[in-house]
């Protein structure tokens, strides 16, 4: 093998390895990202859910339904969603 290839090959291999390492570090699994976020916010998620479940929710009582809708709308707005009812 010529001397030129003896030095070029290890350098090319190192560059390829570096490129793979960078691309794999940047490509995170969305499931893992969501799982980390959920774990960090788990207590608030459960507390909000308990609050919603503890509200009266009888379809024939329009006031209760409106209170539930207002609560859910507030939760969506807090999460930077844009609800439209």
C-alpha positions in Angstrom: 0.0 0.0 0.0 1.5 3.4 -0.9 2.5 5.7 2.0 -0.2 8.2 1.0 -3.0 5.7 1.7 -1.4 4.6 5.0 -2.0 8.1 6.4 -5.2 8.9 4.6 -7.1 5.8 5.6 -6.9 6.3 9.4 -7.8 9.9 9.0 -10.8 9.1 6.8 -11.9 6.4 9.3 -11.6 9.0 12.2 -13.7 11.5 10.3 -16.4 9.0 9.5 -16.4 7.9 13.2 -16.7 11.5 14.3 -19.5 12.1 11.9 -21.4 9.1 13.1 -21.0 10.0 16.7 -22.3 13.5 16.1 -25.3 12.4 14.1 -26.3 9.8 16.6 -25.9 12.3 19.5 -28.3 14.7 17.7 -30.9 12.1 16.7 -32.7 11.5 20.0 -35.6 9.2 20.2 -38.9 11.3 20.5 -40.3 8.6 22.9 -37.4 9.2 25.3 -37.8 13.0 25.1 -41.5 12.6 25.9 -40.8 10.2 28.7 -38.3 12.5 30.4 -40.8 15.4 30.2 -43.7 13.3 31.5 -41.6 12.1 34.5 -40.5 15.6 35.3 -44.2 16.8 35.3 -45.9 13.7 36.5 -47.2 15.1 39.8 -48.7 18.1 38.1 -50.3 16.0 35.4 -51.9 13.7 38.0 -53.1 16.6 40.2 -54.7 18.3 37.2 -56.4 15.0 36.2 -57.7 14.5 39.7 -59.0 18.1 39.7 -60.9 17.4 36.4 -62.3 14.1 37.7 -63.5 15.7 40.9 -65.6 18.2 39.1 -69.3 17.4 38.7 -70.0 16.2 35.1 -73.6 15.6 34.5 -74.6 16.2 30.9 -78.0 17.5 31.8 -76.5 20.2 34.0 -75.3 22.8 31.6 -73.5 24.8 34.3 -71.3 21.8 35.2 -70.5 21.1 31.6 -69.5 24.8 31.1 -67.3 24.7 34.2 -65.5 21.6 32.9 -65.1 23.1 29.4 -63.7 26.3 31.0 -61.2 24.3 33.1 -60.0 22.2 30.1 -59.7 25.4 28.0 -57.6 27.0 30.8 -55.4 23.9 30.9 -54.9 24.0 27.1 -54.1 27.7 27.2 -51.6 27.1 30.0 -49.9 24.5 27.8 -49.6 27.1 24.9 -52.3 25.4 22.8 -54.9 27.4 21.1 -58.2 25.8 21.7 -61.2 26.9 19.6 -64.6 25.9 20.8 
